[in-house]
């Protein structure tokens, strides 16, 4: 091993003589020898130029201290702060005063195992893991722990889960809207035409609706970022038909209390029963919005922006949802094997209404 570089556990450390001749010991914060080598060269160069490198010492913070700071930070920044707050509370009960540097891959995986044993579903278990990773990401940003600890936490993989991807057809959407109670109908129309989450709809205020320019501005979303949502003609007509009360800021509210709705499970279930739609939840309206977009030919990048996904990987789940499109692809293959010309195939599948359009498309 090169002079001035050594290991403590899995992390490389460096040592060098400072301007005063005293030996300085410093962690590279990395498991990679090359990173330590680069840092040592950088420190020696600074000494040669007559500069004493400032070695930042990170105190040994406890998980409870970090969790309190993180909980304060998400408050007002993320709509999910309340749910995250509950999860953080459970994590504090378990880890409390445990030093952050003591967190390891095995420790977090044991948390997963214990949650499984007590009956927690994989989806809920993954939420706990995501919160823990987010906490340690900020810990590094706030210089409360070294990045090496974050890497150990991030090594823990999510558990496999069967993600629900239920959506309904355009005909079923129209039927559902037609049987909704008057107070529920505009809410369902909004969900189907924007893909907004239930919480975003229930907390929507008129100040965030710009009918003149045709968009809804969500200041605070699930991922903490602002999002602009276009208002189409159907939604515009629906919003214009809502009677607005000057003493109530919300678009959708309970007339008896003047407060925003907290839930509409009973009326939504009744509407589903009348429309004869089974195994469908309110959040599935968002899945329906995304699915119909993709089925209509909207690209995944645009769909991702409309849904407010931080990562397009979340949107990829909608890429192959439409059975009719899969059937269409198989039919085209069938026709190809039977020798039907490409122009005729496209025309037959309804991709172009006129053969002239089809000819132009193929020639280009």
C-alpha positions in Angstrom: 0.0 0.0 0.0 1.3 3.5 -0.9 2.9 5.5 1.9 0.5 7.8 3.7 -2.6 5.6 2.9 -4.0 3.0 5.3 -7.3 1.3 6.1 -9.6 1.6 9.1 -12.3 -1.0 8.7 -13.4 -0.7 5.1 -12.5 3.0 4.7 -9.2 4.4 3.5 -7.4 7.0 5.6 -4.5 9.3 4.8 -1.7 10.8 6.8 0.6 13.7 6.0 2.7 16.4 7.7 1.0 19.8 8.2 2.7 23.2 8.0 3.7 22.9 11.6 5.3 19.4 11.1 2.6 17.6 13.0 1.1 14.5 11.4 -2.5 14.9 10.3 -4.7 11.9 10.1 -7.8 12.2 7.9 -10.5 9.9 6.6 -11.0 9.9 2.8 -14.6 8.9 3.4 -14.3 6.3 0.7 -13.7 2.6 0.3 -11.7 3.2 -2.9 -8.0 3.5 -2.8 -7.9 5.9 -5.7 -10.1 8.4 -3.9 -7.7 8.3 -0.9 -4.7 8.7 -3.2 -6.3 11.7 -4.9 -7.1 13.4 -1.6 -3.6 12.8 -0.3 -2.1 14.4 -3.5 -4.5 17.3 -3.0 -3.4 17.8 0.6 0.3 17.6 -0.1 -0.1 20.1 -2.9 -1.8 22.5 -0.5 1.0 22.1 2.1 3.6 22.8 -0.6 1.8 26.0 -1.5 1.9 27.1 2.2 -1.8 26.4 2.9 -2.9 24.4 5.9 -5.8 22.1 4.8 -8.9 22.5 6.8 -9.9 19.1 8.1 -13.6 19.0 8.9 -14.5 16.9 11.9 -18.0 15.4 12.0 -19.4 14.9 15.4 -20.9 11.6 16.5 -24.6 12.5 16.1 -27.4 10.2 17.2 -30.3 9.1 15.0 -32.8 10.9 17.3 -31.1 14.2 16.7 -31.0 13.7 12.9 -34.7 12.6 12.8 -35.8 15.7 14.6 -34.0 17.9 12.2 -35.3 16.0 9.2 -38.9 16.1 10.5 -38.6 19.9 10.9 -37.1 20.2 7.4 -40.0 18.3 5.6 -42.7 20.2 7.4 -44.2 22.7 4.9 -42.0 21.3 2.1 -43.7 18.0 1.4 -47.3 17.0 1.5 -46.3 13.6 2.7 -44.8 15.1 5.9 -47.6 13.8 8.1 -47.2 10.2 6.8 -43.4 10.4 7.0 -43.6 11.9 10.5 -45.4 8.7 11.7 -42.8 6.5 10.1 -40.0 8.6 11.6 -41.6 8.2 15.0 -41.5 4.4 14.6 -37.8 4.6 13.5 -36.9 6.7 16.6 -38.5 4.2 18.9 -36.3 1.5 17.4 -33.0 3.4 16.9 -33.3 6.3 19.3 -29.8 7.3 20.5 -27.9 4.9 18.2 -24.9 6.8 16.6 -25.4 7.4 12.9 -22.0 5.8 12.1 -23.3 2.5 13.6 -25.9 2.1 10.8 -24.9 -0.8 8.5 -26.5 -2.7 5.7 -27.2 -5.7 8.1 -28.8 -3.4 10.6 -31.3 -2.0 8.1 -32.0 -5.4 6.5 -32.8 -6.7 10.0 -35.4 -3.9 10.3 -36.9 -5.2 7.1 -37.0 -8.7 8.4 -38.6 -7.7 11.7 -41.3 -5.7 9.8 -42.0 -8.7 7.6 -42.3 -11.0 10.7 -44.9 -8.6 12.3 -47.0 -8.8 9.1 -46.1 -5.5 7.4 -46.7 -5.6 3.7 -43.8 -5.2 1.3 -45.1 -1.9 0.0 -45.3 -0.5 3.5 -41.9 -1.9 4.3 -40.5 -0.2 1.2 -41.9 3.1 2.4 -40.0 2.8 5.6 -36.8 2.0 3.7 -37.3 5.0 1.4 -37.8 7.4 4.4 -34.7 6.0 6.1 -32.6 6.5 2.9 -34.0 10.1 2.5 -33.0 10.8 6.1 -29.5 9.7 5.6 -29.2 11.5 2.3 -29.9 14.8 4.2 -27.6 13.7 7.0 -24.7 13.7 4.5 -25.9 17.1 3.1 -25.9 18.5 6.6 -22.5 17.0 7.4 -23.9 14.9 10.3 -22.4 11.7 9.0 -19.9 10.5 6.4 -21.1 9.4 2.9 -19.8 5.9 3.7 -22.7 5.4 6.1 -25.2 6.5 3.5 -23.7 4.0 1.0 -24.3 1.2 3.5 -27.9 2.2 4.0 -28.5 2.6 0.2 -27.2 -1.0 -0.4 -30.4 -2.3 1.1 -32.7 -3.3 -1.7 -36.5 -2.8 -1.8 -38.7 -5.9 -1.4 -40.7 -7.1 -4.4 -44.2 -5.9 -4.5 -47.2 -6.4 -6.8 -48.0 -2.8 -7.8 -51.6 -2.2 -8.5 -52.3 -1.0 -12.1 -56.0 -1.0 -12.4 -57.6 1.4 -14.9 -61.0 1.7 -16.7 -61.9 2.3 -20.3 -63.2 5.6 -21.8 -66.7 4.1 -21.9 -66.5 3.2 -18.2 -65.1 6.7 -17.4 -68.2 8.3 -19.0 -70.5 5.8 -17.2 -68.9 6.5 -13.8 -69.2 10.3 -14.3 -72.8 10.0 -15.2 -73.8 8.2 -12.0 -71.8 10.3 -9.6 -73.6 12.4 -7.0 -73.5 16.1 -7.8 -70.8 16.9 -5.2 -68.6 14.0 -6.4 -68.9 14.4 -10.2 -66.6 17.5 -10.5 -64.0 15.7 -8.3 -64.0 12.6 -10.5 -63.8 14.7 -13.7 -60.8 16.6 -12.2 -59.0 13.4 -11.3 -59.6 11.8 -14.8 -58.5 14.9 -16.7 -55.4 15.9 -14.6 -54.1 12.7 -12.9 -53.9 14.6 -9.7 -53.6 12.7 -6.4 -56.6 12.6 -4.0 -54.8 14.9 -1.5 -53.9 17.4 -4.2 -57.5 17.5 -5.4 -59.0 17.8 -1.9 -56.6 20.6 -1.0 -56.9 22.5 -4.3 -57.6 26.2 -3.8 -59.0 28.7 -6.3 -55.8 30.7 -5.9 -54.0 27.8 -7.7 -56.5 27.7 -10.6 -55.9 30.0 -13.5 -58.8 29.6 -15.9 -57.7 32.5 -18.0 -54.4 31.0 -19.0 -55.6 27.4 -18.6 -53.5 25.7 -15.9 -53.5 24.6 -12.3 -50.4 25.3 -10.3 -49.6 22.9 -7.4 -47.2 24.7 -5.1 -46.5 21.7 -2.9 -46.7 18.1 -4.2 -45.8 14.7 -2.9 -42.2 15.0 -4.1 -41.9 18.6 -2.9 -41.7 20.2 -6.3 -44.1 22.6 -8.1 -46.2 21.3 -10.9 -48.2 22.9 -13.6 -51.2 21.0 -15.0 -53.0 22.2 -18.2 -56.7 22.6 -18.1 -58.5 21.0 -21.0 -62.0 22.1 -22.3 -63.8 19.4 -20.3 -62.2 20.4 -17.0 -62.6 24.1 -17.8 -66.3 23.6 -18.3 -66.6 21.6 -15.1 -64.7 24.2 -13.0 -66.7 27.1 -14.4 -69.8 25.3 -13.3 -68.8 25.1 -9.7 -70.5 27.7 -7.4 -67.7 29.5 -5.6 -68.0 30.7 -2.0 -66.0 33.8 -1.2 -65.5 32.7 2.4 -64.1 29.3 1.4 -60.7 29.1 -0.4 -61.1 25.4 -1.5 -62.5 24.4 -4.9 -64.1 21.2 -3.4 -65.5 21.5 0.1 -68.2 20.2 2.4 -71.0 22.8 2.3 -71.9 22.0 5.9 -68.5 22.9 7.3 -66.8 25.0 4.6 -63.7 22.8 5.0 -62.1 20.6 2.3 -63.2 17.0 2.0 -61.2 14.5 4.0 -62.6 11.5 2.2 -65.4 10.4 -0.1 -65.3 6.7 0.2 -69.0 6.1 0.7 -70.2 8.2 -2.2 -67.4 6.9 -4.5 -68.3 3.3 -3.7 -71.9 4.0 -4.4 -71.0 5.5 -7.8 -68.9 2.5 -8.6 -71.7 0.2 -7.7 -74.2 2.0 -9.9 -71.6 2.0 -12.8 -71.0 -1.7 -12.2 -67.3 -1.2 -11.8 -65.5 -3.6 -9.5 -62.1 -3.7 -7.8 -61.5 0.1 -8.3 -60.1 2.7 -5.9 -60.0 6.5 -6.1 -56.2 6.4 -6.8 -57.0 4.2 -9.8 -58.4 7.3 -11.5 -54.8 8.5 -11.6 -53.7 5.2 -13.2 -56.6 5.6 -15.7 -55.4 9.1 -16.6 -51.9 7.9 -17.3 -53.0 4.7 -19.1 -55.4 6.6 -21.4 -52.6 9.1 -22.2 -50.2 6.4 -23.2 -52.9 4.5 -25.2 -53.6 7.8 -27.1 -50.0 7.9 -28.2 -48.7 10.5 -25.7 -45.0 9.9 -25.1 -43.8 8.7 -21.7 -41.7 11.8 -21.0 -44.8 14.1 -21.3 -46.9 11.7 -19.3 -44.2 11.7 -16.6 -44.2 15.5 -16.4 -48.0 15.6 -16.2 -48.0 13.0 -13.4 -45.3 14.8 -11.5 -42.9 11.8 -11.4 -39.4 12.6 -10.4 -38.1 9.6 -12.2 -39.4 8.4 -15.6 -38.9 4.8 -14.3 -42.1 5.4 -12.3 -43.9 6.2 -15.6 -42.6 3.1 -17.5 -45.0 1.0 -15.6 -47.7 2.4 -17.9 -45.9 1.6 -21.1 -47.5 -1.8 -21.6 -50.8 -1.4 -19.8 -53.2 -1.3 -22.7 -54.3 -4.8 -23.8 -55.8 -3.4 -27.0 -52.5 -2.1 -28.0 -50.8 -5.4 -27.4 -53.5 -7.1 -29.4 -53.0 -4.6 -32.2 -49.3 -5.3 -32.3 -49.9 -9.1 -32.5 -52.5 -8.5 -35.3 -49.9 -6.4 -37.3 -47.4 -9.3 -36.8 -50.1 -11.8 -38.0 -50.7 -9.7 -41.1 -47.0 -9.3 -41.7 -46.6 -13.1 -41.7 -49.5 -13.5 -44.1 -47.9 -11.0 -46.5 -50.2 -8.0 -46.1 -48.4 -4.8 -47.4 -47.3 -2.3 -44.7 -49.6 0.4 -46.1 -52.6 -1.9 -45.9 -51.6 -3.0 -42.4 -51.5 0.5 -41.1 -54.7 1.4 -42.8 -56.5 -1.7 -41.5 -55.4 -1.0 -37.9 -56.8 2.5 -38.1 -53.5 4.3 -37.6 -54.3 6.4 -40.6 -57.8 7.1 -41.9 -56.8 7.6 -45.5 -54.4 5.5 -47.5 -52.9 8.7 -48.9 -51.8 9.7 -45.4 -50.4 6.2 -44.9 -48.5 6.4 -48.1 -46.9 9.8 -47.1 -46.0 8.4 -43.6 -44.3 5.3 -45.1 -42.4 7.3 -47.7 -41.0 9.6 -45.0 
